[in-house]
């Protein structure tokens, strides 16, 4: 797994800072140094290996996933849900690093959602060609809590549809160190990630990593 920062097509808009994209939707550009996060992710994946989950309809997700925290997100023929133990090993998920929880709380507060305490960190790995289909996060008990999404490695395009899946989405060029936060009126919004392209000069095994923090229970 090679996590490489490469220039993207949006460098002219890459100044650090918070951009309010819609009510409840914030983009924190170049918000965090990611090298320490990658080291922690490697430890998580060593304890709970990457896997490609299947959907309730039998499809195989192109994004590889694992989890850290009190619960982890899972999908199979039974449906989408949170589980307390890794189905591959039967053991509890790796503990969420304290630095992860602090990052999620700080980013949420900066976006206008103070007091966020995530109990789940869904870790995604996007190889070239992987994508995240349009969906909304609706498996959590308290939809009053925001979602915090941290981008690491290769740049990607985060797609934001909002209340419905109809019409052209807002295309957000997320890059290494960016954080997207959505809560309040944006919390039930539809979103996805466009198919990941491998930029010129990137290593063949270069990837994008994503940390998605949630309060599931």
C-alpha positions as CSV (number, residue, x, y, z in Angstrom):
1,X,0.0,0.0,0.0
2,X,1.6,3.3,-1.1
3,X,0.0,6.5,0.1
4,X,1.4,9.3,-2.0
5,X,0.5,13.0,-2.1
6,X,0.4,14.2,-5.7
7,X,-0.6,17.5,-7.2
8,X,-4.2,17.6,-8.4
9,X,-6.1,19.7,-10.9
10,X,-7.4,22.1,-8.3
11,X,-4.1,23.5,-6.8
12,X,-5.3,27.0,-7.5
13,X,-8.1,26.5,-4.9
14,X,-6.0,24.6,-2.4
15,X,-5.4,27.3,0.2
16,X,-6.0,26.0,3.8
17,X,-9.3,27.0,5.4
18,X,-12.9,26.3,5.9
19,X,-15.3,26.5,3.0
20,X,-19.1,26.4,3.7
21,X,-20.5,24.4,0.8
22,X,-24.1,24.2,1.9
23,X,-26.0,24.6,5.2
24,X,-24.4,22.0,7.5
25,X,-21.8,21.0,4.9
26,X,-18.2,22.2,5.5
27,X,-14.9,21.5,3.6
28,X,-11.8,22.0,5.7
29,X,-8.9,22.2,3.2
30,X,-5.4,21.0,4.2
31,X,-6.6,20.6,7.7
32,X,-4.5,17.8,9.1
33,X,-1.0,16.3,8.6
34,X,-1.7,12.7,7.5
35,X,1.6,10.8,8.0
36,X,0.7,9.9,11.7
37,X,-2.8,8.8,10.5
38,X,-1.3,6.4,8.0
39,X,0.9,4.7,10.6
40,X,-2.2,4.2,12.9
41,X,-4.2,2.8,9.9
42,X,-1.6,0.2,9.2
43,X,-1.8,-1.0,12.8
44,X,-5.6,-1.2,12.6
45,X,-5.5,-3.1,9.3
46,X,-2.9,-5.5,10.8
47,X,-5.4,-6.4,13.6
48,X,-8.6,-6.3,11.4
49,X,-7.5,-6.9,7.8
50,X,-8.9,-5.1,4.8
51,X,-12.0,-6.7,3.2
52,X,-14.4,-6.1,0.3
53,X,-17.8,-6.3,1.8
54,X,-20.9,-7.5,-0.2
55,X,-24.1,-5.7,-0.4
56,X,-27.5,-7.2,0.6
57,X,-28.1,-7.6,-3.1
58,X,-24.9,-9.7,-3.7
59,X,-22.7,-7.0,-5.2
60,X,-19.0,-6.7,-4.1
61,X,-17.9,-3.3,-3.0
62,X,-14.9,-1.9,-4.9
63,X,-13.6,-0.1,-1.8
64,X,-11.7,-2.2,0.8
65,X,-12.8,-1.5,4.4
66,X,-12.0,-2.1,8.1
67,X,-13.0,-0.4,11.3
68,X,-11.8,0.9,14.6
69,X,-13.9,1.8,17.7
70,X,-16.5,0.3,19.9
71,X,-18.5,-0.8,16.9
72,X,-17.8,-1.3,13.2
73,X,-19.9,-0.9,10.1
74,X,-20.7,-4.2,8.2
75,X,-22.6,-5.3,5.2
76,X,-23.7,-8.7,3.9
77,X,-26.8,-10.6,2.8
78,X,-28.5,-9.7,6.1
79,X,-28.2,-6.0,5.4
80,X,-26.3,-2.9,6.6
81,X,-25.6,-2.6,10.3
82,X,-23.1,-2.0,13.1
83,X,-21.5,-4.9,14.9
84,X,-19.4,-5.1,18.0
85,X,-17.1,-7.8,16.8
86,X,-15.1,-8.3,13.6
87,X,-17.0,-11.0,11.7
88,X,-13.7,-12.3,10.2
89,X,-12.1,-13.0,13.6
90,X,-14.9,-12.8,16.2
91,X,-12.7,-10.4,18.2
92,X,-13.6,-6.8,19.1
93,X,-12.6,-4.2,16.6
94,X,-9.3,-2.4,17.3
95,X,-9.6,0.5,19.7
96,X,-10.0,3.9,18.1
97,X,-6.7,5.8,18.5
98,X,-7.1,8.8,20.8
99,X,-5.7,11.1,18.1
100,X,-8.4,9.9,15.8
101,X,-11.2,10.8,18.2
102,X,-9.6,14.2,19.0
103,X,-9.3,15.0,15.3
104,X,-12.9,14.1,14.6
105,X,-14.1,16.2,17.6
106,X,-12.0,19.2,16.7
107,X,-13.0,19.2,13.0
108,X,-16.7,18.8,13.9
109,X,-16.5,21.7,16.4
110,X,-14.8,23.9,13.7
111,X,-17.6,23.1,11.4
112,X,-20.2,24.1,14.0
113,X,-20.9,20.8,15.7
114,X,-19.3,20.9,19.2
115,X,-19.3,17.9,21.5
116,X,-18.9,15.2,18.9
117,X,-17.7,11.9,20.4
118,X,-17.4,9.2,17.7
119,X,-17.7,5.5,18.6
120,X,-16.9,4.2,15.1
121,X,-14.2,4.9,12.6
122,X,-14.9,3.3,9.2
123,X,-11.6,3.1,7.3
124,X,-11.8,2.9,3.5
125,X,-9.0,2.1,1.0
126,X,-9.6,3.2,-2.6
127,X,-7.3,1.6,-5.2
128,X,-7.4,2.9,-8.7
129,X,-10.9,2.3,-10.2
130,X,-12.6,2.1,-6.8
131,X,-15.7,4.3,-6.1
132,X,-18.3,4.8,-3.5
133,X,-21.9,4.7,-4.9
134,X,-24.3,7.4,-4.0
135,X,-25.9,6.7,-0.6
136,X,-26.8,8.4,2.7
137,X,-25.6,7.4,6.1
138,X,-28.8,6.3,7.9
139,X,-27.8,3.3,10.0
140,X,-26.9,5.4,13.1
141,X,-29.3,5.8,16.0
142,X,-28.8,9.5,16.5
143,X,-28.9,11.5,13.3
144,X,-28.3,14.6,15.3
145,X,-24.6,13.7,15.3
146,X,-22.4,14.8,12.3
147,X,-20.3,12.7,10.0
148,X,-16.6,13.6,9.7
149,X,-14.7,12.4,6.7
150,X,-10.9,12.7,6.4
151,X,-9.0,12.3,3.1
152,X,-5.5,10.8,2.9
153,X,-3.3,10.1,-0.1
154,X,-4.5,10.4,-3.7
155,X,-7.0,13.1,-4.5
156,X,-10.6,12.2,-5.2
157,X,-13.9,13.9,-6.1
158,X,-16.5,13.8,-3.3
159,X,-20.0,14.1,-4.8
160,X,-22.7,15.8,-2.9
161,X,-26.4,15.5,-3.9
162,X,-28.2,16.7,-0.8
163,X,-31.8,15.9,-0.2
164,X,-32.4,13.8,-3.3
165,X,-30.2,11.9,-5.8
166,X,-31.6,13.8,-8.7
167,X,-29.7,16.4,-10.7
168,X,-26.0,17.1,-11.0
169,X,-24.0,16.8,-7.8
170,X,-21.7,19.3,-6.2
171,X,-18.2,18.1,-7.0
172,X,-15.7,18.7,-4.2
173,X,-12.0,18.0,-5.1
174,X,-10.8,16.5,-1.8
175,X,-7.1,16.0,-1.4
176,X,-4.6,14.8,1.2
177,X,-5.3,16.3,4.6
178,X,-8.8,17.6,3.7
179,X,-11.8,17.0,6.0
180,X,-15.5,17.1,5.0
181,X,-18.1,17.5,7.8
182,X,-21.8,17.3,7.4
183,X,-24.5,17.5,10.0
184,X,-27.7,19.4,10.9
185,X,-29.7,20.0,7.8
186,X,-27.0,18.2,5.7
187,X,-26.9,15.1,7.8
188,X,-29.3,12.9,5.7
189,X,-27.8,14.1,2.4
190,X,-26.9,11.8,-0.4
191,X,-23.2,11.6,-1.3
192,X,-20.6,9.4,-2.9
193,X,-17.1,9.3,-4.3
194,X,-16.3,9.3,-8.1
195,X,-14.3,6.5,-9.5
196,X,-10.6,7.0,-8.4
197,X,-8.2,7.7,-11.2
198,X,-4.4,7.1,-10.9
199,X,-2.6,10.4,-11.5
200,X,0.4,10.6,-13.8
201,X,3.5,9.8,-11.8
202,X,1.8,7.9,-9.0
203,X,3.0,4.5,-8.0
204,X,0.9,1.6,-9.4
205,X,-0.3,0.7,-5.9
206,X,-1.0,4.2,-4.8
207,X,-4.3,4.6,-3.1
208,X,-6.6,7.0,-1.2
209,X,-7.5,6.3,2.4
210,X,-10.5,7.7,4.1
211,X,-11.5,7.9,7.8
212,X,-15.2,8.3,8.3
213,X,-16.1,9.1,11.9
214,X,-19.7,8.4,13.2
215,X,-21.7,8.1,16.4
216,X,-23.4,4.8,15.7
217,X,-24.9,4.0,19.1
